[in-house]
């Protein structure tokens, strides 16, 4: 490694002003989204008392997300990444304000509001399709490759901070000031995200690619599906989240198993992210290099075991501790997968590859919520979550056999 590369590796990404602005965007948009997720789940379940209605939240978001993501990735690769991140944040602001008005009963009663809530969440799905590619492309644009692993750990810690505090803030505001105030809090953080992205003045090199839209999207798809390491990591995380989506059922656990209020929902939503924050901070100082593939597989298997233990716990604080352990496992998975994606992806494909990654990972959260709602209705709450954890462990075994290059991966091989 050259002296320049060594110097860049030792220099903290936190000394980069543009990276700090990008982190401010990420944490603010995460706060907004997580507060909204907690409030919408509580709001819908208060209206319907039906576990399927919780799953339909995820379905309402994932359908427009899935339909838009690839085109969003193309747009981010060819036009202003900053503008798309800013515009998506403004959409979150508007949607949170609409939901606040619905919750306040300004123009709808509870019996009429469910459909409009789902429509508003569909608009959130459209916005999210642009947020991930914008962040990922600008991440690589403002940092040298030698800092990707450390910066990915910092970014993961910032993300998980939003995942910890966002649900806690959402649950607390519901308890103290009501649902409408919690939606307004979400709108405020989305506005802060928009301001952070607007202030990020980074020039983007014009794209030299002249391929039509669908041919350009196909290029990104071919790249991902021809790379066993990237495809294996994404498939592993996708199916693990799809089957291990116990978080979507937390309002039902709170109401029917643990008998807690919205504060309890915020604590359980925050517990996994608290574990992931600790993991991200550790990995910032000790990036995963050797045996990265093996560590990734072990982490996802540990996540599946944690989901099973959570379903069988039966006690609120034990369940919170188990969810914290699941967050440790998930934190390892997120950092390793993000580092792989940033190191493997060519600069001109970052928007499209991030969008494909979002379809694998982001949509699996919402599809996992729908799957959890369906299986909870068919099998019962606890058996459905145990089933999901067992399926997650099965996926780990399948990927370990199917993707030997991922299993043997050392991160230094990708530099």
N, C-alpha and C positions, 0 to 999 in steps of 0.2 A: 504494500500500500504506500502511495506517495506521501511526502510530508504535508502537502496541501490537503489530501484526503483525510490524513490523520488529524490535522488541525480542525477540519470541518466536523469530524466525528466527535471530537472532544468538546467543541463549542456547543453550548446548549441552544436548542431551537427557540427557547424562551427569550433569547436576545434579539430575535428577529421581530421587528415591529409588525410586519405584515402577518406573521404567524399568530401573534397575540390578537390582532384584529379578527383573524379567521376563527380563533378559539372563542372570542366573545360572541361571534355569530353563532357558532355551534352550541355553546352552552345556553344562549338565550332562546334559540329556536327549540332546543330540547326541553327547556323549562316550559315553554308555551305548549308544546305538543303533549308532554307528560301530564301537565295540569289538566289539559283538555281531556285526555284519555281517562283519567280518574273521574273527572266530573261527569263526562258523558256516560260512563259505566254506571255510576251511582244514579244519575238522572233517569236513565232508561229502566234500570231495575226497580226504581221507586215507582215508575209508571206501570210496568208490566208484570213484575215478579216472575219472569219467565227466563230460564237460563239461555234459551235459544235467542232471546232478544240481545243478550250480551255477545253471542257469536255473530249475529247479524251486523253489529257495529263493525267488526273486522271485515265482513264481506262487503259492506257498503263502501269501505275505504279501499279495499284491495282491487276491486273491479276497475275503477277509473285509474288507479295507480298502475295496474298491470297493462292496461290498454295504452297508457301514455308514456311509460318509462323509456322504452327504446327510442321514441322520437325525442324525448327530453335529452337523452344522452347524445343523440346526433346534434341537437341544437346547441348543447353546451360545448361540444367539440368545435363548432363552426361559428358561433356567435358569442356575445358577451356573457361570460360565466357570472360576472358580478351582477349584471342586470337580472338574470334569471333567479339568482339567489335572493335578490332584493324583492322582486315581484312575488315570489313564492311566499316570502314572509308577510307581505301585505295581504295576500289571500288569507293567511292564517289570522291576521288581525280582523279582517272583515267577518270571517266565519265565527270567530269567538264572540264578536259583538252581536251577530245574529242569534247565536245560541243563548247569550245573556238575555236578549229581548224575549226569546221563547220561554226561558225559564221564569222570567218575571211575569209572564202571562199578558204581555202587552198586546198581542194579537192572536193568541191561540190558547185553548185550554189543554190540560194534560192529555185528555182522550184524543185530541186532534194533532198533538205535537210530534208524535213518534216519527211519522213519515218525513216531516221537515227536518228533524234532527238527523235522520239518515242521509237526506240530501245534502245537508251541510257537511257531514262527515265525508261524503263523496268528494266534495270540493277540497277538503283537506288532503285526500288521496292524490288529487291532481297536483296540489302544491308540493307534496312530498316527493313526487316523481322528479322534480327539478332540484330539490335541496341536496340530496346525496351526491349526484354528479357534479353539481357546482362546487361543493366542499372538496370532493376528492380531486377534481381537476386543479383547483386553486392550491390545494395542499402540495401537489407535485410541482406546481409552477413557482412557488415561493421558497422551496426548500431544496438543498442539494441532496442527492441520493444517499450520501453517507449518514444523513440525519433521519432518514425515513423511519427506521425501527424505533429510535428514541422518541421522535415526534409522534409516531403512531401510538405509543404508550401514553404520552401526555394527552393526545387527543382522546384516547379511550377514557382516561381518568376524568377529563373535563366532561365527556359525554355521560359517564356514569354518575358524576356529581349532579348533573341535571336529572338523571334517572332516580337518584336518591331524594334530592330535595324537592323536585317537581311533584311527585305523588304526595309527599308529606305536606307541602304547601297546599296542594289541591284539597286533600282531606281536611286539613286544618281550617282553611277558609270556608269550606262547606259547613263545618261544624259551628264556626263562630259568626259567619256573615251570610251564609246561604249560597245556593247554587249560582245565582246570577253574578254575585261578587267573585266567585271562583272563575267563571268564564271571563270576566273583565280582567282578572289577574293574568289569565292566559293571553289576552289581547295585548296587555302591556309588555309582556316578555317578547311577543312576536314583533311588536313595534321596535323594541331594543335590537332585535336581530336584524331587522330591516335597516336600521341606522348603522349598525356595525358593518354590514355588507356594503352599504352605500359609501361609507368612508374608506373602504379598502381600494385604494387607487393603485392597481397593478395592471400594467399594459399586457395585453394578450396578443401573442403572435398570430397573424392571420393564417387560417388554414389553407394549405396548398392543395388540398384534396378537392377534386371536382366531380366525384362520383355522385350519381343520383341518391336520393334519400334511402331508398330500400337497399340499394347495393352497398351503401355505406354502413347501414345497420347490419347487413349480412356479413360484412367484413369483421365487425366486432364480435358477432356470434361465432364465426369460424375461429377467431383467435381463442375465445374462451373454451369452446368445445374441443379444440385440438390440443389444449394444454392440460395434461393429466393432473398436475399439481394444483393449478387454480381451480379446475372443474371439481376435483375431489374435495378440496377445502370448502368450496361453496355448497356442493351437494351435501356434505356432512353437516354443515351448519343449518342449511335449509330444512332438512328432514328432522334434525334434532329439535329445532324450534317448532316445526309443524306439529310434531307429536308430543312435544314437551310443553305445550302452551297452557300450563296451569294458571298463569297470571290472569288470563282472561276470566277465569272462574272465581277470582278472589272475592268479588262482591257477594257471590253465593256462599262461599266459605265463611265470610264475615257474618252474613245474616243467619245462615242455617247450621253452621258447625261451631264457630267460635263465639257467636252472640256478642259481637262488638259493634261499635258505631263507625262513622266515617274516619275517625282518627286511626282506628285499627286497620282500615283499608289502606290508609296512607303509609302506615308502618310496614305492612306486608309488601306493598308495592315498592317501597324503598329498600327493603332488606337485600334483595339480590344485587341491586346497584351498589350498595355499601360494600359488599364483598368484592364487586368488580373494581371499585375505586381503589381499595387496598391492593388488589392485584396489579392494577395499572401503575400505581406509584412504585411498587416493587420492580415491575418490569421496566420502568423508566431508568432505573439504576442498573438493572440486570437484564438486558434484552435477551430474548430467547434466540440462541444461535445453533448450538448442537442439538441433535435429536428433536428438531422442531416438529417434524411430522408425528413422531411418537407422542410427544407432549400434547399435541393437538388432539389426537385420538383418545388419550387418557382423560383429558379435560372434558371432552364431550360425553364420554362414558360416565364420568363422575357427575355430570349434570343430570343425566338420565336417572342415576341412582338417587340423587337428591330429590328429584321430582316424586319418585316413588315414596321416599321417606316422608316428604311433606304431606302427601295424601294420607298416610297412615298415622301421622303424629297425634292428631286429636287434641292438641293443646296449643294455645295461641303463641306463647313465647318460644316453645320448642319449634313450632312451625316457622316462626320468624328466623330462628337460628339456622334451620335447615335451608331456608331460602337464601340466607346470607352465604352459606357454603355453595349453593348452586350458582350464586353470582361470582364467587371466586373462580369456579370452573368456566363459567361463561366469559369472564374477563380474559382468561388465558386464550380462549378460542377467538375472541374478537381481535385481540392484539396480533396474534399469529396470522390470522386470515387477512387482516388489513395490511400487515407488512408484506405478505406474499403478493397481494394484489398491487400494491404500490411498486414493488421491485420488479415484478414480471411485466407490467403493462407498458407498452410504448407510449410516449407523450401524446401522439396524435390520436390515440384510441381511448384516452382516460375517461372521457365523458360517457362513451358507449359501454365500456367495460364496467364502469361504476353503475350504470343503469342496469346492466345485466345482473351484476352483483345484487343490486337492490331488488330485482325481481326474485332472485334466489332467496335472499335473506329478508328484505323488508316485507315482501308480500307473504312470506311464510309466517310472519307474526300474525297477520290478519287472517290468513287461511287457518292457522293454528287455533285462533280464537273461534272461528266458525266450527272447526273440527271438534274443539273442546265442548262447545255448546251442543252440538249434535250428539256426541257420545255421552255427555252428561244427561241428556234427556233420555237416551236409549238404555244406558247401562247404569245410571245413577252417578252421583258426583264423584265419590271416592274411587269406585272401580274404573271410571273413565280416565282419571288422572294416573292411576297405577298402570293402566294399559298404555297410556302415552309414554310413560317413563320406560316401560319395557320395550316399546317400539324404538325409542331413541337408542337404547343399548344395542338393539338388533341392527340399526343403521350403521353404528360404529363398526361392528363386525363386518358388514357388507363392504363398506368403503375401505377398510384395512385390507381386505382381500382383493378388491377390484383395482385399487390405486397404489401399487407398490412404490412408485416414485414418491408419492406423498408420504407414505409410511417411513421411507428412508431419508426424508428431506433433512438437510442441514441448511440453515438460513444463509450461511456464508457462500453456499454454492450459487446463490441468486445475485450476488453483488457484481 
